[in-house]
Amino acid sequence: MLNNFDNWIFDLDGTLVNSTDEVLRCFKHAFYKAEYPVDESRFTSDIIGPPLRDIIKLVAPELSDERIISKIVMNFRQIYDYDENDISTLYDGIFDLLLQLKNEGKKLFIATFKPTIPTMRLVDKFNLNMFDDVYTIDKFGEPISKSDMIADIISRYSLDKSKTVMVGDAPTDMTAAKDVGIKGIGVLWGCGSDKTELIKNADYIVEKAGELTKCPKSNCPII
């Protein structure tokens, strides 16, 4: 069963926190402030998850002017990082799940492409003080991949790979887990409408937070 795992590494956006409306709202404002008009139909949940510059490429694939791209990045960081009116929410059942895992003595980690400032703002906002460590894309200065985050967590905390699992809503979360040699759980409530690749690359699939400790036989193989 999934509750045999002792070490849980969670993605943030789309897995723990529903930040879709907040991120899209801030992106629209960032493009507006940069005076670069784009079709607003491009601002969908499908773009959320990758690093910031990759998201900009998804919204404006024709944009190649580095000056404008940098301006959009700067605008977004100024708007989003310190937003006191963040409309993000925790997904149903997440807080209780994390509390249950912590009370059972599990080690909990976050591995996210979000930078440290907005990540810790959300951790504080939702009182997620049960994590042993939080890995962000800028934790060590230079951007790091999700695979590198997981590998460093395992090394730094001397974790048993067979007892460690990555939980995320994106195919990249699952491939990162495979790269490092641990299992990956794909959650179906996250960002993006097409879950084909997520399902293909995940070792387990769950539809609700409560299933993370009660592997449904119809979706998950028994460990």
LONUFI-569033 format. One line per 3 residues: their letters; for each residue x negated, y, z of N, C-alpha, C, O. Coordinates in Angstrom, 3 decimals. Example, Ala and Ser with C-alpha at 12.3 -4.5 7.8 and 13.67 -1.06 7.14 Angstrom:
2
AS) -13.190 -5.690 7.800 -12.300 -4.500 7.800 -13.200 -3.300 7.800 -14.236 -3.319 8.465 ~ -12.850 -2.250 7.080 -13.670 -1.060 7.140 -12.900 0.030 7.870 -13.409 1.138 8.039
# end
This chain:
223
MLN) -0.845 -1.200 0.000 0.000 0.000 0.000 -0.880 1.249 0.000 -2.047 1.198 0.388 ~ -0.306 2.373 -0.440 -1.081 3.600 -0.535 -1.548 4.097 0.831 -2.552 4.804 0.916 ~ -0.847 3.745 1.884 -1.288 4.227 3.189 -2.517 3.483 3.696 -2.965 3.722 4.817
NFD) -3.071 2.578 2.875 -4.349 1.949 3.211 -5.518 2.894 2.972 -6.623 2.642 3.453 ~ -5.288 3.989 2.230 -6.348 4.962 1.985 -6.610 5.778 3.238 -5.681 6.218 3.915 ~ -7.902 5.975 3.542 -8.286 6.756 4.719 -8.623 8.196 4.377 -8.580 9.070 5.243
NWI) -8.965 8.453 3.098 -9.444 9.772 2.685 -8.617 10.255 1.494 -8.552 9.592 0.459 ~ -7.993 11.412 1.654 -7.071 11.936 0.639 -7.579 13.278 0.124 -7.769 14.221 0.892 ~ -7.797 13.350 -1.192 -8.226 14.595 -1.842 -7.063 15.102 -2.700 -6.603 14.409 -3.608
FDL) -6.595 16.314 -2.405 -5.433 16.857 -3.085 -5.801 18.022 -3.996 -6.590 18.891 -3.624 ~ -5.224 18.028 -5.188 -5.183 19.236 -6.005 -4.258 20.222 -5.284 -3.511 19.820 -4.392 ~ -4.297 21.491 -5.652 -3.470 22.496 -4.982 -2.255 22.891 -5.820 -1.131 22.494 -5.514
DGT) -2.483 23.675 -6.883 -1.382 24.131 -7.726 -0.708 22.950 -8.427 -1.371 22.147 -9.084 ~ 0.599 22.854 -8.282 1.333 21.798 -8.957 1.381 20.498 -8.181 2.087 19.566 -8.564 ~ 0.628 20.433 -7.085 0.587 19.223 -6.255 1.076 19.520 -4.845 2.017 18.891 -4.361
LVN) 0.440 20.470 -4.199 0.869 20.893 -2.873 1.762 22.130 -2.948 2.773 22.232 -2.254 ~ 1.363 23.058 -3.802 2.022 24.364 -3.877 2.647 24.587 -5.249 2.014 24.342 -6.276 ~ 3.875 25.047 -5.257 4.556 25.435 -6.493 4.299 26.921 -6.706 5.031 27.772 -6.200
STD) 3.255 27.214 -7.457 2.851 28.604 -7.679 3.172 29.071 -9.091 2.704 30.128 -9.515 ~ 3.965 28.294 -9.825 4.225 28.581 -11.237 4.747 29.993 -11.455 4.164 30.751 -12.230 ~ 5.818 30.355 -10.795 6.425 31.678 -11.020 5.473 32.794 -10.630 5.400 33.817 -11.311
EVL) 4.735 32.603 -9.527 3.792 33.616 -9.062 2.655 33.809 -10.061 2.327 34.941 -10.415 ~ 2.055 32.717 -10.516 0.923 32.799 -11.443 1.353 33.407 -12.768 0.656 34.265 -13.310 ~ 2.486 32.976 -13.294 2.956 33.502 -14.576 3.286 34.986 -14.470 2.991 35.757 -15.384
RCF) 3.893 35.387 -13.362 4.209 36.803 -13.149 2.939 37.652 -13.139 2.897 38.727 -13.737 ~ 1.911 37.161 -12.459 0.655 37.907 -12.380 -0.085 37.913 -13.716 -0.729 38.903 -14.062 ~ 0.004 36.816 -14.467 -0.634 36.780 -15.781 0.006 37.781 -16.740 -0.692 38.482 -17.474
KHA) 1.316 37.842 -16.730 2.007 38.800 -17.596 1.554 40.222 -17.289 1.311 41.015 -18.199 ~ 1.442 40.540 -15.995 1.007 41.866 -15.570 -0.445 42.111 -15.976 -0.801 43.223 -16.365 ~ -1.285 41.077 -15.889 -2.706 41.212 -16.246 -2.872 41.521 -17.733 -3.673 42.376 -18.109
FYK) -2.113 40.821 -18.575 -2.164 41.096 -20.016 -1.630 42.495 -20.315 -2.175 43.209 -21.158 ~ -0.562 42.880 -19.619 0.038 44.205 -19.817 -0.960 45.302 -19.468 -1.110 46.270 -20.214 ~ -1.648 45.151 -18.325 -2.622 46.161 -17.904 -3.812 46.227 -18.853 -4.447 47.274 -18.987
AEY) -4.118 45.101 -19.518 -5.217 45.082 -20.485 -4.773 45.601 -21.851 -5.572 45.694 -22.783 ~ -3.483 45.938 -21.955 -2.893 46.458 -23.195 -3.077 45.489 -24.355 -3.355 45.877 -25.489 ~ -2.907 44.186 -24.017 -2.984 43.159 -25.045 -1.640 42.424 -25.070 -1.387 41.558 -24.233
PVD) -0.779 42.775 -26.035 0.551 42.168 -26.101 0.505 40.715 -26.582 -0.222 40.386 -27.520 ~ 1.288 39.854 -25.931 1.422 38.467 -26.345 2.884 38.068 -26.254 3.674 38.693 -25.546 ~ 3.226 37.019 -26.981 4.577 36.483 -26.958 4.845 35.887 -25.574 4.164 34.948 -25.160
ESR) 5.830 36.428 -24.861 6.088 35.978 -23.483 6.551 34.533 -23.410 6.539 33.939 -22.332 ~ 6.958 33.959 -24.529 7.370 32.551 -24.532 6.180 31.626 -24.291 6.356 30.442 -24.004 ~ 4.973 32.169 -24.407 3.773 31.371 -24.160 3.499 31.187 -22.666 2.708 30.329 -22.274
FTS) 4.147 31.983 -21.854 3.932 31.891 -20.404 4.849 30.821 -19.818 5.938 31.121 -19.328 ~ 4.399 29.586 -19.875 5.167 28.464 -19.348 4.318 27.689 -18.340 3.115 27.924 -18.224 ~ 4.940 26.778 -17.625 4.211 25.988 -16.620 3.143 25.105 -17.251 2.239 24.641 -16.557
DII) 3.234 24.866 -18.563 2.256 24.013 -19.243 0.846 24.601 -19.238 -0.131 23.872 -19.411 ~ 0.739 25.914 -19.041 -0.589 26.541 -19.103 -1.304 26.502 -17.754 -2.504 26.767 -17.692 ~ -0.600 26.182 -16.684 -1.169 26.276 -15.341 -1.960 25.020 -14.987 -1.538 23.899 -15.271
GPP) -3.111 25.233 -14.363 -3.942 24.107 -13.927 -5.406 24.270 -14.255 -6.254 24.116 -13.376 ~ -5.737 24.586 -15.538 -7.153 24.740 -15.910 -7.769 25.995 -15.295 -7.055 26.814 -14.717 ~ -9.097 26.154 -15.417 -9.744 27.396 -14.991 -9.152 28.601 -15.713 -8.542 28.462 -16.773
LRD) -9.333 29.766 -15.140 -8.688 30.999 -15.581 -8.905 31.314 -17.057 -7.950 31.615 -17.773 ~ -10.146 31.248 -17.513 -10.423 31.594 -18.907 -9.791 30.591 -19.878 -9.417 30.952 -20.994 ~ -9.676 29.348 -19.450 -9.017 28.348 -20.296 -7.527 28.650 -20.425 -6.930 28.422 -21.478
IIK) -6.929 29.163 -19.352 -5.518 29.539 -19.399 -5.316 30.694 -20.372 -4.347 30.710 -21.132 ~ -6.230 31.656 -20.348 -6.133 32.796 -21.266 -6.189 32.323 -22.716 -5.488 32.860 -23.573 ~ -7.024 31.316 -22.994 -7.107 30.763 -24.354 -5.801 30.097 -24.765 -5.415 30.133 -25.934
LVA) -5.122 29.487 -23.790 -3.841 28.847 -24.090 -2.769 29.892 -24.394 -1.923 29.687 -25.264 ~ -2.812 31.007 -23.674 -1.821 32.073 -23.878 -2.112 32.851 -25.151 -1.201 33.200 -25.901 ~ -3.400 33.120 -25.389 -3.799 33.936 -26.543 -4.955 33.267 -27.281 -6.088 33.741 -27.205
PEL) -4.683 32.164 -28.001 -5.767 31.434 -28.693 -6.499 32.266 -29.738 -7.630 31.959 -30.113 ~ -5.844 33.316 -30.198 -6.460 34.172 -31.216 -7.402 35.209 -30.616 -8.146 35.866 -31.345 ~ -7.379 35.361 -29.310 -8.179 36.387 -28.637 -9.631 35.935 -28.512 -9.910 34.903 -27.903
SDE) -10.551 36.700 -29.085 -11.969 36.354 -29.021 -12.827 37.495 -28.473 -14.022 37.317 -28.240 ~ -12.227 38.652 -28.271 -12.941 39.822 -27.771 -13.258 39.623 -26.286 -12.357 39.669 -25.448 ~ -14.519 39.404 -25.964 -14.920 39.124 -24.595 -14.607 40.292 -23.666 -14.332 40.092 -22.483
RII) -14.649 41.485 -24.191 -14.334 42.660 -23.365 -12.892 42.604 -22.870 -12.616 42.893 -21.705 ~ -11.985 42.233 -23.751 -10.570 42.157 -23.376 -10.329 40.966 -22.444 -9.585 41.069 -21.469 ~ -10.974 39.831 -22.760 -10.824 38.640 -21.916 -11.283 38.946 -20.494 -10.602 38.599 -19.528
SKI) -12.434 39.593 -20.370 -12.966 39.941 -19.049 -12.039 40.906 -18.316 -11.899 40.844 -17.094 ~ -11.409 41.797 -19.080 -10.485 42.749 -18.470 -9.246 42.027 -17.943 -8.752 42.348 -16.862 ~ -8.746 41.056 -18.701 -7.586 40.276 -18.253 -7.936 39.482 -16.996 -7.143 39.411 -16.057
VMN) -9.130 38.886 -16.985 -9.590 38.134 -15.811 -9.644 39.046 -14.593 -9.148 38.696 -13.522 ~ -10.247 40.213 -14.761 -10.374 41.163 -13.657 -8.996 41.604 -13.175 -8.741 41.663 -11.972 ~ -8.108 41.915 -14.122 -6.760 42.338 -13.757 -6.039 41.257 -12.953 -5.415 41.535 -11.929
FRQ) -6.137 40.020 -13.440 -5.451 38.921 -12.762 -5.972 38.739 -11.349 -5.193 38.576 -10.410 ~ -7.289 38.768 -11.196 -7.882 38.582 -9.874 -7.431 39.693 -8.922 -7.140 39.429 -7.755 ~ -7.374 40.922 -9.411 -6.961 42.045 -8.568 -5.495 41.915 -8.161 -5.123 42.227 -7.030
IYD) -4.678 41.454 -9.089 -3.237 41.344 -8.831 -2.924 40.133 -7.956 -2.173 40.239 -6.986 ~ -3.502 38.983 -8.301 -3.120 37.722 -7.680 -3.818 37.433 -6.354 -3.186 36.980 -5.399 ~ -5.110 37.695 -6.300 -5.894 37.273 -5.136 -5.370 37.838 -3.820 -5.411 37.164 -2.791
YDE) -4.879 39.070 -3.853 -4.476 39.726 -2.615 -2.978 40.047 -2.582 -2.548 40.946 -1.860 ~ -2.200 39.317 -3.358 -0.772 39.600 -3.452 -0.052 39.297 -2.131 0.079 38.137 -1.741 ~ 0.406 40.339 -1.458 1.094 40.165 -0.180 2.529 39.679 -0.376 3.186 39.277 0.584
NDI) 3.013 39.717 -1.608 4.384 39.296 -1.897 4.405 38.034 -2.747 5.273 37.865 -3.603 ~ 3.448 37.154 -2.505 3.346 35.891 -3.242 4.638 35.088 -3.085 5.101 34.856 -1.968 ~ 5.215 34.667 -4.211 6.487 33.943 -4.168 6.289 32.432 -4.283 7.252 31.696 -4.503
STL) 5.049 31.967 -4.135 4.775 30.527 -4.173 5.463 29.820 -3.008 5.738 30.426 -1.973 ~ 5.739 28.520 -3.195 6.358 27.716 -2.142 5.659 26.359 -2.066 5.025 25.923 -3.027 ~ 5.780 25.703 -0.922 5.321 24.321 -0.813 6.363 23.414 -1.457 7.562 23.676 -1.363
YDG) 5.908 22.352 -2.108 6.854 21.381 -2.641 7.530 20.642 -1.490 6.959 20.490 -0.410 ~ 8.741 20.192 -1.737 9.521 19.496 -0.715 8.748 18.301 -0.142 8.225 17.470 -0.885 ~ 8.689 18.235 1.160 8.095 17.096 1.838 6.596 17.146 2.018 6.026 16.282 2.684
IFD) 5.943 18.141 1.436 4.474 18.191 1.469 3.938 18.448 2.878 3.018 17.761 3.322 ~ 4.498 19.423 3.577 3.959 19.735 4.908 4.092 18.538 5.838 3.156 18.196 6.561 ~ 5.257 17.906 5.818 5.470 16.734 6.674 4.533 15.594 6.292 4.032 14.877 7.158
LLL) 4.299 15.428 4.992 3.375 14.385 4.528 1.974 14.630 5.061 1.347 13.719 5.603 ~ 1.476 15.856 4.912 0.126 16.176 5.369 0.000 16.013 6.875 -1.009 15.515 7.375 ~ 1.026 16.432 7.587 1.012 16.298 9.043 0.997 14.823 9.444 0.298 14.434 10.380
QLK) 1.769 14.012 8.734 1.794 12.577 9.010 0.425 11.947 8.783 -0.065 11.185 9.616 ~ -0.186 12.274 7.644 -1.496 11.716 7.330 -2.534 12.140 8.376 -3.350 11.333 8.820 ~ -2.486 13.410 8.757 -3.449 13.909 9.754 -3.246 13.212 11.091 -4.213 12.837 11.753
NEG) -1.989 13.039 11.490 -1.697 12.387 12.765 -2.121 10.920 12.758 -2.352 10.331 13.814 ~ -2.220 10.334 11.562 -2.661 8.948 11.430 -4.182 8.835 11.369 -4.728 7.740 11.235 ~ -4.864 9.987 11.469 -6.322 9.975 11.486 -6.974 9.992 10.117 -8.170 9.725 9.997
KKL) -6.199 10.306 9.078 -6.763 10.372 7.730 -7.593 11.643 7.566 -7.330 12.652 8.219 ~ -8.596 11.587 6.689 -9.356 12.777 6.323 -8.689 13.409 5.106 -8.354 12.714 4.147 ~ -8.494 14.733 5.145 -7.778 15.438 4.088 -8.654 16.535 3.482 -9.347 17.265 4.192
FIA) -8.604 16.632 2.151 -9.401 17.628 1.430 -8.565 18.250 0.314 -7.610 17.649 -0.178 ~ -8.943 19.461 -0.071 -8.392 20.115 -1.260 -9.511 20.252 -2.270 -10.632 20.617 -1.916 ~ -9.210 19.956 -3.546 -10.142 20.200 -4.659 -9.358 20.925 -5.737 -8.506 20.328 -6.394
TFK) -9.642 22.221 -5.925 -8.842 23.046 -6.813 -9.702 23.929 -7.700 -10.808 24.324 -7.331 ~ -9.166 24.232 -8.886 -9.837 25.167 -9.788 -9.564 26.613 -9.391 -10.098 27.536 -10.007 ~ -8.748 26.815 -8.380 -8.459 28.163 -7.907 -9.662 28.665 -7.099 -10.289 27.877 -6.392
PTI) -9.997 29.961 -7.187 -11.097 30.507 -6.382 -10.774 30.510 -4.894 -9.635 30.271 -4.494 ~ -11.783 30.780 -4.086 -11.661 30.692 -2.637 -10.646 31.667 -2.051 -9.833 31.280 -1.212 ~ -10.683 32.931 -2.484 -9.826 33.953 -1.859 -8.341 33.602 -1.964 -7.673 33.549 -0.932
PTM) -7.790 33.358 -3.160 -6.365 33.020 -3.218 -6.048 31.654 -2.620 -4.952 31.442 -2.101 ~ -7.004 30.726 -2.692 -6.782 29.407 -2.090 -6.589 29.523 -0.591 -5.632 28.978 -0.040 ~ -7.493 30.232 0.072 -7.401 30.356 1.520 -6.203 31.223 1.927 -5.649 31.062 3.015
RLV) -5.817 32.135 1.045 -4.605 32.923 1.316 -3.391 32.004 1.394 -2.538 32.162 2.267 ~ -3.320 31.036 0.468 -2.206 30.090 0.462 -2.305 29.104 1.632 -1.291 28.749 2.234 ~ -3.520 28.667 1.950 -3.717 27.772 3.096 -3.202 28.439 4.373 -2.535 27.806 5.191
DKF) -3.520 29.726 4.531 -3.069 30.467 5.712 -1.563 30.715 5.666 -0.872 30.601 6.679 ~ -1.067 31.054 4.482 0.365 31.357 4.314 1.240 30.189 4.740 2.276 30.376 5.378 ~ 0.807 28.963 4.377 1.615 27.782 4.653 1.117 26.976 5.864 1.569 25.859 6.115
NLN) 0.167 27.581 6.610 -0.349 26.951 7.834 -0.892 25.551 7.565 -0.611 24.606 8.302 ~ -1.677 25.437 6.492 -2.257 24.137 6.112 -3.637 23.973 6.754 -4.648 23.834 6.065 ~ -3.653 23.993 8.069 -4.923 23.942 8.799 -5.351 22.516 9.117 -6.225 22.296 9.955
MFD) -4.727 21.538 8.440 -5.050 20.134 8.720 -6.142 19.577 7.801 -6.507 18.407 7.919 ~ -6.664 20.401 6.891 -7.678 19.916 5.955 -9.084 19.945 6.560 -9.468 20.895 7.242 ~ -9.843 18.870 6.289 -11.218 18.786 6.776 -12.135 19.717 5.997 -13.121 20.212 6.543
DVY) -11.823 19.962 4.723 -12.609 20.887 3.911 -11.792 21.267 2.690 -10.909 20.527 2.256 ~ -12.102 22.432 2.147 -11.415 22.948 0.964 -12.458 23.272 -0.097 -13.341 24.103 0.120 ~ -12.351 22.610 -1.245 -13.278 22.838 -2.349 -12.585 23.656 -3.431 -11.548 23.259 -3.962
TID) -13.177 24.806 -3.749 -12.668 25.686 -4.797 -13.684 25.752 -5.933 -14.819 25.295 -5.796 ~ -13.264 26.319 -7.037 -14.141 26.352 -8.207 -15.391 27.183 -7.953 -16.413 26.975 -8.607 ~ -15.324 28.130 -7.003 -16.472 28.994 -6.714 -17.078 28.727 -5.329 -17.759 29.585 -4.768
KFG) -16.830 27.558 -4.798 -17.314 27.252 -3.436 -18.829 27.385 -3.324 -19.345 27.823 -2.297 ~ -19.539 27.005 -4.386 -21.006 27.050 -4.361 -21.577 28.133 -5.273 -22.737 28.065 -5.679 ~ -20.747 29.137 -5.593 -21.200 30.237 -6.435 -20.861 30.014 -7.897 -19.967 30.664 -8.438
EPI) -21.577 29.094 -8.541 -21.316 28.783 -9.937 -20.104 27.858 -10.051 -19.885 27.024 -9.173 ~ -19.309 27.993 -11.126 -18.144 27.120 -11.305 -18.547 25.648 -11.323 -19.565 25.283 -11.910 ~ -17.743 24.808 -10.676 -18.010 23.375 -10.659 -16.775 22.621 -11.161 -15.648 23.100 -11.041
SKS) -17.007 21.455 -11.715 -15.923 20.636 -12.252 -15.188 19.916 -11.125 -15.688 19.837 -10.003 ~ -14.012 19.396 -11.423 -13.251 18.624 -10.429 -14.025 17.350 -10.063 -14.018 16.927 -8.907 ~ -14.682 16.754 -11.038 -15.492 15.557 -10.759 -16.598 15.872 -9.769 -16.848 15.097 -8.846
DMI) -17.264 17.010 -9.957 -18.345 17.405 -9.046 -17.814 17.688 -7.644 -18.467 17.377 -6.648 ~ -16.617 18.285 -7.577 -16.016 18.535 -6.266 -15.798 17.221 -5.522 -16.180 17.084 -4.360 ~ -15.181 16.260 -6.202 -14.877 14.974 -5.573 -16.154 14.260 -5.157 -16.245 13.714 -4.057
ADI) -17.151 14.269 -6.059 -18.413 13.597 -5.765 -19.095 14.212 -4.551 -19.654 13.495 -3.722 ~ -19.052 15.541 -4.442 -19.702 16.206 -3.313 -18.962 15.926 -2.009 -19.586 15.753 -0.962 ~ -17.637 15.881 -2.074 -16.855 15.549 -0.875 -17.231 14.155 -0.379 -17.475 13.952 0.810
ISR) -17.274 13.199 -1.307 -17.599 11.820 -0.944 -18.997 11.727 -0.341 -19.205 11.040 0.659 ~ -19.954 12.423 -0.956 -21.335 12.387 -0.480 -21.487 13.098 0.866 -22.091 12.562 1.795 ~ -20.941 14.297 0.960 -21.119 15.126 2.151 -20.478 14.487 3.388 -20.994 14.610 4.499
YSL) -19.352 13.805 3.180 -18.635 13.236 4.315 -18.792 11.718 4.416 -18.118 11.062 5.210 ~ -19.696 11.173 3.594 -20.008 9.732 3.627 -18.739 8.883 3.554 -18.523 7.996 4.381 ~ -17.914 9.162 2.566 -16.637 8.467 2.431 -16.794 7.158 1.660 -17.606 7.058 0.741
DKS) -16.024 6.182 2.038 -15.946 4.904 1.331 -15.053 5.109 0.109 -13.872 5.425 0.246 ~ -15.617 4.929 -1.082 -14.846 5.175 -2.304 -13.602 4.300 -2.389 -12.570 4.733 -2.901 ~ -13.697 3.087 -1.895 -12.555 2.175 -1.967 -11.415 2.620 -1.056 -10.290 2.134 -1.177
KTV) -11.711 3.551 -0.138 -10.699 4.055 0.783 -10.346 5.509 0.497 -9.718 6.179 1.316 ~ -10.762 5.994 -0.688 -10.581 7.403 -1.038 -9.725 7.536 -2.285 -9.882 6.758 -3.226 ~ -8.820 8.513 -2.309 -7.912 8.686 -3.434 -7.756 10.163 -3.777 -7.790 11.022 -2.896
MVG) -7.584 10.449 -5.073 -7.324 11.802 -5.562 -5.854 11.904 -5.937 -5.325 11.042 -6.639 ~ -5.192 12.963 -5.464 -3.782 13.186 -5.757 -3.639 14.468 -6.559 -4.068 15.529 -6.107 ~ -3.039 14.387 -7.753 -2.894 15.576 -8.578 -1.791 15.450 -9.600 -1.235 14.374 -9.816
DAP) -1.479 16.587 -10.235 -0.395 16.614 -11.217 -0.910 16.726 -12.645 -0.116 16.763 -13.585 ~ -2.229 16.779 -12.819 -2.808 16.972 -14.149 -3.651 15.767 -14.568 -4.268 15.115 -13.726 ~ -3.675 15.472 -15.875 -4.526 14.377 -16.365 -5.984 14.542 -15.961 -6.680 13.557 -15.716
TDM) -6.452 15.803 -15.889 -7.844 16.049 -15.515 -8.136 15.614 -14.079 -9.267 15.245 -13.761 ~ -7.129 15.656 -13.219 -7.309 15.160 -11.849 -7.572 13.656 -11.864 -8.400 13.146 -11.110 ~ -6.842 12.955 -12.748 -6.965 11.501 -12.827 -8.291 11.090 -13.473 -8.933 10.142 -13.022
TAA) -8.698 11.800 -14.525 -9.966 11.457 -15.178 -11.150 11.795 -14.270 -12.168 11.104 -14.293 ~ -11.017 12.858 -13.473 -12.074 13.201 -12.516 -12.224 12.090 -11.485 -13.340 11.731 -11.109 ~ -11.105 11.551 -11.031 -11.145 10.444 -10.076 -11.852 9.243 -10.684 -12.686 8.610 -10.036
KDV) -11.515 8.934 -11.932 -12.144 7.800 -12.629 -13.644 8.037 -12.790 -14.443 7.114 -12.629 ~ -14.027 9.283 -13.111 -15.440 9.616 -13.302 -16.258 9.285 -12.053 -17.407 8.854 -12.149 ~ -15.657 9.491 -10.891 -16.362 9.323 -9.625 -16.208 7.905 -9.079 -16.960 7.485 -8.200
GIK) -15.230 7.174 -9.605 -15.052 5.795 -9.164 -14.064 5.603 -8.039 -14.199 4.679 -7.237 ~ -13.037 6.499 -7.970 -11.986 6.329 -6.966 -10.634 6.238 -7.675 -10.542 6.484 -8.877 ~ -9.591 5.885 -6.930 -8.247 5.788 -7.484 -7.621 7.174 -7.618 -7.994 8.111 -6.913
GIG) -6.659 7.284 -8.541 -5.952 8.538 -8.742 -4.447 8.338 -8.694 -3.910 7.426 -9.324 ~ -3.766 9.203 -7.936 -2.310 9.182 -7.860 -1.772 10.391 -8.616 -2.106 11.529 -8.288 ~ -0.947 10.151 -9.619 -0.322 11.227 -10.366 1.042 11.556 -9.792 1.858 10.660 -9.572
VLW) 1.300 12.848 -9.543 2.607 13.264 -9.034 3.400 13.893 -10.173 2.860 14.673 -10.957 ~ 4.676 13.551 -10.260 5.499 13.974 -11.396 6.219 15.291 -11.175 6.947 15.751 -12.055 ~ 6.028 15.914 -10.001 6.756 17.159 -9.743 5.948 18.396 -10.111 6.442 19.508 -9.927
GCG) 4.742 18.254 -10.618 3.858 19.395 -10.818 4.082 20.166 -12.100 5.144 20.090 -12.718 ~ 3.051 20.914 -12.491 3.119 21.788 -13.654 3.141 20.982 -14.950 2.640 19.859 -15.007 ~ 3.718 21.559 -15.966 3.730 20.930 -17.284 4.939 20.028 -17.480 5.402 19.382 -16.539
SDK) 5.441 19.987 -18.697 6.635 19.202 -18.996 6.318 17.813 -19.536 7.114 16.888 -19.375 ~ 5.165 17.661 -20.174 4.788 16.377 -20.764 3.842 15.642 -19.814 2.697 16.054 -19.629 ~ 4.322 14.563 -19.219 3.537 13.810 -18.240 2.904 12.552 -18.845 2.394 11.702 -18.115
TEL) 2.936 12.436 -20.164 2.444 11.230 -20.835 0.999 10.924 -20.473 0.683 9.800 -20.083 ~ 0.122 11.910 -20.597 -1.302 11.702 -20.324 -1.557 11.466 -18.839 -2.435 10.685 -18.473 ~ -0.792 12.140 -17.986 -0.932 11.933 -16.550 -0.633 10.478 -16.204 -1.398 9.827 -15.494
IKN) 0.487 9.981 -16.713 0.897 8.604 -16.438 -0.118 7.616 -16.997 -0.430 6.604 -16.371 ~ -0.624 7.926 -18.181 -1.591 7.049 -18.845 -2.873 6.911 -18.035 -3.453 5.827 -17.971 ~ -3.318 7.999 -17.417 -4.616 8.003 -16.738 -4.546 7.735 -15.243 -5.580 7.539 -14.605
ADY) -3.342 7.724 -14.672 -3.199 7.523 -13.231 -3.205 6.040 -12.866 -2.748 5.197 -13.638 ~ -3.726 5.738 -11.688 -3.635 4.378 -11.153 -2.274 4.146 -10.524 -1.764 3.026 -10.511 ~ -1.688 5.223 -9.999 -0.377 5.170 -9.370 0.402 6.409 -9.771 -0.181 7.451 -10.067
IVE) 1.732 6.291 -9.779 2.607 7.416 -10.092 3.680 7.516 -9.017 4.274 6.507 -8.636 ~ 3.934 8.729 -8.526 5.002 8.939 -7.548 5.869 10.115 -7.992 5.407 11.031 -8.672 ~ 7.137 10.063 -7.589 8.093 11.103 -7.963 8.419 12.038 -6.805 8.879 13.158 -7.029
KAG) 8.189 11.596 -5.573 8.481 12.399 -4.392 7.317 12.282 -3.402 6.605 11.279 -3.373 ~ 7.145 13.327 -2.598 6.024 13.352 -1.656 6.054 12.160 -0.712 5.006 11.600 -0.391 ~ 7.251 11.759 -0.258 7.356 10.658 0.677 6.844 9.348 0.128 6.473 8.459 0.896
ELT) 6.815 9.207 -1.208 6.346 7.972 -1.830 4.830 7.814 -1.740 4.304 6.733 -2.006 ~ 4.136 8.868 -1.374 2.678 8.800 -1.308 2.192 7.838 -0.229 1.063 7.352 -0.297 ~ 3.025 7.563 0.756 2.656 6.578 1.774 3.550 5.342 1.711 3.459 4.460 2.564
KCP) 4.420 5.283 0.687 5.311 4.150 0.519 5.348 3.754 -0.941 6.400 3.813 -1.577 ~ 4.230 3.359 -1.468 4.082 3.042 -2.892 5.292 2.279 -3.437 5.484 1.118 -3.077 ~ 6.124 2.902 -4.302 7.271 2.203 -4.857 6.837 1.105 -5.819 6.052 1.357 -6.734
KSN) 7.337 -0.106 -5.622 6.882 -1.247 -6.402 7.134 -1.062 -7.892 6.408 -1.622 -8.713 ~ 8.150 -0.287 -8.252 8.457 -0.107 -9.659 7.433 0.751 -10.376 7.308 0.689 -11.600 ~ 6.696 1.558 -9.612 5.737 2.482 -10.214 4.289 2.124 -9.927 3.418 2.347 -10.768
CPI) 4.020 1.571 -8.749 2.637 1.404 -8.304 2.268 -0.060 -8.071 3.053 -0.818 -7.502 ~ 1.087 -0.450 -8.506 0.596 -1.769 -8.145 0.252 -1.806 -6.663 -0.094 -0.781 -6.076 ~ 0.346 -2.968 -6.066 -0.009 -3.100 -4.664 -1.521 -3.249 -4.548 -2.135 -4.012 -5.293
I) -2.113 -2.523 -3.619 -3.570 -2.597 -3.422 -3.929 -3.933 -2.793 -5.103 -4.201 -2.542
# end
